């Protein structure tokens, strides 16, 4: 690198690029922090979380009146499989089945 190129590089680093504006110099630009309205739910592969999902499926089943019989049967089957898997220590598979049951019910 030549001395001229090196000097230009140093000057650009110190002063900034010509024509580039800082965010605080632009009118109407906001640097306000982003606030989350609802805290993020933390889930884990535990028996308690599996039971929470099972309760949610049961509640959704009670509230779903317009779903057809095959959809309700499929959701009940998935929920039963999920509970059995969780009870036998297969938490990830059980939670996946419980979630599938919720998806079946919410998309009906």
Backbone as ProteinMPNN parsed JSONL, in Angstrom:
{"seq_chain_A": "XXXXXXXXXXXXXXXXXXXXXXXXXXXXXXXXXXXXXXXXXXXXXXXXXXXXXXXXXXXXXXXXXXXXXXXXXXXXXXXXXXXXXXXXXXXXXXXXXXXXXXXXXXXX", "coords_chain_A": {"N_chain_A": [[0.861, -1.158, 0.0], [0.586, 2.156, -0.84], [1.976, 5.26, 0.423], [0.185, 7.363, 0.042], [-2.28, 6.082, -0.357], [-2.501, 4.808, 2.106], [-2.631, 7.029, 3.823], [-5.007, 8.178, 2.936], [-6.759, 6.135, 3.63], [-6.522, 6.17, 6.462], [-7.48, 8.764, 6.963], [-10.108, 8.511, 6.049], [-11.08, 6.66, 7.88], [-10.909, 8.136, 10.24], [-12.455, 10.463, 9.789], [-14.715, 9.66, 8.414], [-16.837, 8.344, 5.802], [-17.233, 10.289, 2.85], [-20.315, 11.887, 2.258], [-21.788, 10.054, 3.668], [-24.186, 9.853, 6.109], [-24.744, 10.219, 9.597], [-26.917, 8.302, 11.722], [-28.172, 9.744, 13.75], [-28.119, 12.263, 12.711], [-29.965, 12.446, 10.745], [-33.078, 13.805, 9.963], [-36.012, 12.815, 11.635], [-35.193, 10.254, 12.035], [-35.138, 7.568, 14.228], [-33.823, 6.341, 17.236], [-34.886, 4.855, 19.204], [-35.25, 2.446, 21.795], [-36.346, -0.941, 21.321], [-39.274, -2.232, 22.643], [-40.637, -5.06, 24.173], [-43.919, -6.156, 24.185], [-45.174, -8.389, 25.277], [-43.841, -10.808, 27.385], [-41.524, -13.319, 26.332], [-42.448, -16.697, 26.072], [-40.962, -19.308, 27.797], [-40.11, -22.478, 26.961], [-39.625, -25.9, 27.792], [-38.326, -29.232, 27.617], [-40.024, -30.887, 29.5], [-41.899, -32.925, 31.808], [-43.881, -31.484, 33.034], [-44.355, -29.381, 31.205], [-45.343, -30.883, 29.095], [-47.726, -31.805, 30.216], [-48.989, -29.344, 30.524], [-49.416, -28.651, 27.846], [-51.176, -30.734, 27.206], [-53.389, -30.066, 28.791], [-54.059, -27.696, 27.502], [-54.828, -28.667, 25.007], [-57.086, -30.183, 25.75], [-58.733, -28.129, 26.719], [-59.071, -26.644, 24.367], [-60.392, -28.555, 22.837], [-62.824, -28.713, 24.237], [-63.826, -26.174, 23.705], [-64.157, -26.136, 21.0], [-66.624, -26.294, 18.827], [-67.437, -26.369, 16.224], [-65.899, -28.12, 14.807], [-65.326, -31.005, 12.767], [-66.174, -34.521, 13.186], [-64.058, -36.344, 12.35], [-61.792, -34.67, 12.593], [-61.789, -34.027, 15.306], [-61.46, -36.602, 16.348], [-58.898, -37.212, 15.341], [-57.35, -35.259, 16.648], [-57.783, -36.021, 19.31], [-56.616, -38.559, 19.271], [-53.908, -37.91, 18.695], [-53.34, -36.39, 20.958], [-53.682, -38.268, 23.01], [-51.643, -40.092, 22.331], [-49.48, -38.384, 22.704], [-49.594, -37.901, 25.485], [-49.12, -40.515, 26.417], [-46.533, -41.017, 25.42], [-45.066, -39.059, 26.799], [-45.495, -39.938, 29.413], [-44.013, -42.25, 29.398], [-41.482, -41.317, 29.323], [-40.557, -40.269, 26.922], [-40.177, -37.409, 26.144], [-39.744, -35.324, 24.191], [-40.881, -36.387, 21.84], [-43.482, -36.797, 22.76], [-44.294, -34.172, 23.374], [-44.196, -33.112, 20.819], [-46.325, -34.516, 19.615], [-48.469, -33.541, 21.131], [-48.395, -30.871, 20.357], [-48.966, -31.168, 17.655], [-51.606, -32.006, 17.85], [-52.784, -29.663, 18.804], [-52.367, -28.026, 16.569], [-53.959, -29.307, 14.654], [-56.482, -28.822, 15.737], [-56.605, -26.008, 15.794], [-56.439, -25.301, 13.144], [-58.761, -26.158, 12.068]], "CA_chain_A": [[0.0, 0.0, 0.0], [1.408, 3.364, -0.926], [1.765, 6.23, 1.504], [-1.01, 8.148, -0.262], [-3.439, 5.233, -0.096], [-2.566, 4.613, 3.552], [-3.077, 8.296, 4.411], [-6.427, 8.309, 2.601], [-7.457, 5.15, 4.46], [-6.56, 6.685, 7.837], [-8.352, 9.931, 6.976], [-11.477, 8.018, 5.909], [-11.461, 6.048, 9.155], [-11.03, 9.167, 11.27], [-13.496, 11.444, 9.475], [-15.9, 8.982, 7.907], [-16.966, 8.382, 4.355], [-17.931, 11.478, 2.379], [-21.684, 11.651, 1.841], [-22.47, 9.146, 4.588], [-24.729, 10.601, 7.242], [-24.987, 9.451, 10.809], [-28.348, 8.081, 11.96], [-28.719, 10.797, 14.596], [-28.141, 13.51, 11.962], [-31.07, 12.388, 9.79], [-34.332, 14.191, 10.611], [-37.034, 11.784, 11.691], [-34.62, 8.948, 12.368], [-35.334, 7.275, 15.639], [-32.963, 5.308, 17.8], [-35.561, 4.418, 20.425], [-35.129, 1.005, 22.007], [-37.525, -1.753, 21.03], [-39.839, -2.813, 23.855], [-41.514, -6.2, 23.943], [-45.164, -6.002, 24.922], [-45.448, -9.623, 26.002], [-42.596, -11.561, 27.56], [-41.456, -14.554, 25.568], [-42.667, -17.906, 26.866], [-39.841, -20.237, 27.765], [-40.585, -23.862, 27.027], [-38.564, -26.887, 27.956], [-38.776, -30.614, 27.46], [-40.289, -31.45, 30.82], [-43.205, -33.553, 31.967], [-44.816, -30.415, 33.371], [-44.726, -28.703, 29.97], [-46.179, -31.823, 28.352], [-49.054, -31.755, 30.845], [-49.567, -28.043, 30.191], [-49.931, -28.768, 26.482], [-52.343, -31.623, 27.232], [-54.514, -29.267, 29.302], [-54.431, -26.747, 26.455], [-55.56, -29.434, 23.995], [-58.403, -30.499, 26.321], [-59.504, -26.876, 26.754], [-59.423, -26.321, 22.988], [-61.417, -29.525, 22.433], [-64.112, -28.314, 24.833], [-64.293, -24.926, 23.111], [-64.338, -26.319, 19.564], [-67.932, -26.886, 18.555], [-67.663, -26.447, 14.783], [-64.991, -29.091, 14.178], [-65.966, -32.259, 12.365], [-65.804, -35.686, 13.993], [-62.711, -36.855, 12.049], [-60.775, -33.755, 13.126], [-61.768, -34.218, 16.761], [-60.855, -37.919, 16.592], [-57.462, -37.122, 15.081], [-56.75, -34.479, 17.735], [-57.81, -36.841, 20.524], [-55.612, -39.612, 19.105], [-52.587, -37.298, 18.847], [-53.178, -35.976, 22.356], [-53.5, -39.5, 23.792], [-50.291, -40.568, 22.028], [-48.545, -37.465, 23.356], [-49.59, -38.185, 26.927], [-48.479, -41.813, 26.645], [-45.1, -40.865, 25.183], [-44.501, -38.298, 27.918], [-45.534, -40.784, 30.607], [-42.958, -43.258, 29.28], [-40.184, -40.651, 29.292], [-40.215, -39.766, 25.585], [-40.761, -36.078, 26.271], [-39.746, -34.562, 22.932], [-41.882, -36.981, 20.944], [-44.794, -36.527, 23.335], [-44.595, -32.748, 23.187], [-44.476, -32.936, 19.389], [-47.684, -35.01, 19.362], [-49.404, -32.579, 21.737], [-48.413, -29.683, 19.489], [-49.702, -31.54, 16.435], [-53.033, -32.001, 18.192], [-53.211, -28.258, 18.831], [-52.4, -27.524, 15.193], [-55.15, -29.881, 14.012], [-57.671, -28.14, 16.253], [-56.636, -24.58, 15.461], [-56.599, -25.127, 11.695], [-60.059, -26.685, 11.619]], "C_chain_A": [[0.911, 1.225, 0.0], [1.093, 4.286, 0.231], [0.499, 7.039, 1.277], [-2.264, 7.336, 0.044], [-3.616, 5.006, 1.4], [-3.085, 5.867, 4.25], [-4.563, 8.5, 4.146], [-7.268, 7.347, 3.43], [-7.601, 5.655, 5.891], [-7.499, 7.867, 7.956], [-9.815, 9.509, 6.886], [-11.963, 7.392, 7.213], [-11.711, 7.101, 10.223], [-12.222, 10.074, 11.028], [-14.797, 10.77, 9.077], [-15.958, 9.099, 6.406], [-17.679, 9.647, 3.933], [-19.327, 11.103, 1.89], [-22.444, 10.701, 2.735], [-22.913, 9.933, 5.803], [-24.909, 9.678, 8.43], [-26.489, 9.341, 11.024], [-28.943, 9.189, 12.804], [-28.763, 12.14, 13.885], [-29.292, 13.553, 10.968], [-32.35, 12.787, 10.503], [-35.349, 13.058, 10.538], [-36.497, 10.403, 12.001], [-34.725, 8.736, 13.864], [-34.388, 6.168, 16.073], [-33.552, 4.803, 19.107], [-35.409, 2.911, 20.573], [-36.445, 0.293, 21.722], [-37.997, -2.4, 22.328], [-40.742, -3.972, 23.467], [-42.755, -6.039, 24.808], [-45.442, -7.219, 25.795], [-44.131, -10.375, 26.175], [-42.658, -12.89, 26.816], [-41.626, -15.756, 26.497], [-41.476, -18.839, 26.697], [-40.395, -21.644, 27.927], [-39.389, -24.782, 27.191], [-39.171, -28.275, 27.825], [-38.938, -31.252, 28.828], [-41.671, -32.077, 30.834], [-44.263, -32.503, 32.285], [-45.275, -29.669, 32.117], [-45.617, -29.598, 29.117], [-47.607, -31.814, 28.909], [-49.751, -30.429, 30.564], [-50.148, -28.068, 28.783], [-51.17, -29.652, 26.432], [-53.569, -30.875, 27.743], [-54.997, -28.276, 28.253], [-55.221, -27.448, 25.35], [-56.961, -29.755, 24.498], [-59.294, -29.258, 26.335], [-59.962, -26.504, 25.346], [-60.477, -27.284, 22.459], [-62.785, -29.145, 22.984], [-64.691, -27.083, 24.153], [-64.577, -25.05, 21.62], [-65.648, -27.046, 19.316], [-68.131, -27.129, 17.063], [-66.788, -27.482, 14.089], [-65.733, -30.38, 13.854], [-65.436, -33.413, 13.218], [-64.422, -36.243, 13.638], [-61.59, -35.968, 12.602], [-60.657, -33.926, 14.632], [-61.124, -35.558, 17.107], [-59.343, -37.891, 16.386], [-56.755, -36.365, 16.204], [-56.707, -35.288, 19.027], [-56.773, -37.956, 20.453], [-54.201, -39.055, 19.33], [-52.322, -36.913, 20.297], [-52.934, -37.19, 23.25], [-52.098, -40.068, 23.577], [-49.249, -39.689, 22.717], [-48.447, -37.707, 24.846], [-48.865, -39.495, 27.231], [-46.965, -41.724, 26.453], [-44.428, -40.119, 26.335], [-44.45, -39.154, 29.18], [-44.43, -41.836, 30.588], [-41.573, -42.637, 29.12], [-39.729, -40.143, 27.939], [-40.803, -38.362, 25.444], [-40.812, -35.321, 24.949], [-40.791, -35.089, 21.963], [-43.291, -36.7, 21.447], [-45.221, -35.087, 23.149], [-44.911, -32.471, 21.72], [-45.889, -33.402, 19.049], [-48.728, -34.051, 19.937], [-49.514, -31.329, 20.865], [-49.152, -29.969, 18.192], [-51.205, -31.544, 16.688], [-53.565, -30.575, 18.229], [-53.309, -27.682, 17.427], [-53.636, -28.037, 14.471], [-56.395, -29.122, 14.456], [-57.735, -26.678, 15.831], [-56.803, -24.339, 13.972], [-57.934, -25.641, 11.186], [-61.095, -25.591, 11.554]], "O_chain_A": [[1.88, 1.3, 0.755], [0.089, 4.125, 0.926], [-0.196, 7.37, 2.238], [-3.207, 7.854, 0.642], [-4.738, 5.01, 1.906], [-3.894, 5.771, 5.173], [-5.298, 8.943, 5.029], [-8.359, 7.698, 3.88], [-8.684, 5.575, 6.47], [-8.238, 7.976, 8.935], [-10.669, 10.079, 7.565], [-13.116, 7.571, 7.604], [-12.634, 6.963, 11.025], [-12.932, 10.42, 11.972], [-15.875, 11.279, 9.383], [-15.209, 9.87, 5.806], [-18.641, 10.052, 4.586], [-19.493, 10.108, 1.184], [-23.655, 10.555, 2.572], [-22.106, 10.601, 6.45], [-25.194, 8.491, 8.271], [-27.249, 10.192, 10.561], [-30.103, 9.551, 12.607], [-29.381, 13.076, 14.391], [-29.566, 14.609, 10.399], [-32.696, 12.198, 11.527], [-35.516, 12.425, 9.495], [-37.274, 9.472, 12.21], [-34.433, 9.631, 14.657], [-34.186, 5.186, 15.358], [-32.825, 4.378, 20.005], [-35.438, 2.182, 19.581], [-37.522, 0.871, 21.868], [-37.213, -3.04, 23.029], [-41.527, -3.862, 22.526], [-42.657, -5.815, 26.014], [-45.896, -7.081, 26.93], [-43.389, -10.555, 25.21], [-43.72, -13.499, 26.693], [-41.023, -15.819, 27.568], [-41.045, -19.119, 25.578], [-41.066, -21.953, 28.912], [-38.277, -24.461, 26.771], [-40.386, -28.449, 27.914], [-38.107, -32.049, 29.263], [-42.506, -31.793, 29.976], [-45.41, -32.621, 31.854], [-46.459, -29.358, 31.982], [-46.553, -29.111, 28.483], [-48.576, -31.816, 28.149], [-50.968, -30.392, 30.386], [-51.247, -27.563, 28.553], [-52.113, -29.357, 25.697], [-54.663, -31.027, 27.2], [-56.198, -28.039, 28.123], [-56.177, -26.884, 24.817], [-57.929, -29.615, 23.751], [-60.476, -29.336, 26.0], [-61.107, -26.095, 25.152], [-61.365, -26.876, 21.711], [-63.79, -29.242, 22.281], [-65.91, -26.954, 24.035], [-65.181, -24.152, 21.035], [-65.77, -28.247, 19.56], [-68.91, -28.001, 16.676], [-66.932, -27.695, 12.885], [-66.646, -30.789, 14.572], [-64.402, -33.3, 13.876], [-63.669, -36.59, 14.547], [-60.554, -36.475, 13.031], [-59.551, -33.966, 15.172], [-60.334, -35.645, 18.047], [-58.595, -38.48, 17.167], [-55.688, -36.777, 16.66], [-55.715, -35.25, 19.755], [-56.124, -38.268, 21.451], [-53.401, -39.644, 20.056], [-51.213, -37.089, 20.802], [-52.084, -37.151, 24.14], [-51.439, -40.477, 24.533], [-48.257, -40.19, 23.247], [-47.353, -37.718, 25.411], [-48.091, -39.577, 28.185], [-46.204, -42.293, 27.235], [-43.351, -40.505, 26.79], [-43.475, -39.102, 29.93], [-43.963, -42.265, 31.643], [-40.606, -43.335, 28.817], [-38.616, -39.631, 27.82], [-41.783, -38.15, 24.73], [-41.842, -34.73, 24.625], [-41.507, -34.309, 21.334], [-44.189, -36.4, 20.66], [-46.371, -34.809, 22.808], [-45.803, -31.677, 21.418], [-46.58, -32.746, 18.271], [-49.749, -33.783, 19.302], [-50.607, -30.798, 20.665], [-49.88, -29.116, 17.686], [-51.984, -31.129, 15.83], [-54.664, -30.304, 17.745], [-54.236, -26.929, 17.129], [-54.292, -27.282, 13.753], [-57.263, -28.817, 13.639], [-58.817, -26.168, 15.54], [-57.267, -23.27, 13.574], [-58.208, -25.564, 9.989], [-62.244, -25.85, 11.196]]}, "name": "protein", "num_of_chains": 1, "seq": "XXXXXXXXXXXXXXXXXXXXXXXXXXXXXXXXXXXXXXXXXXXXXXXXXXXXXXXXXXXXXXXXXXXXXXXXXXXXXXXXXXXXXXXXXXXXXXXXXXXXXXXXXXXX"}
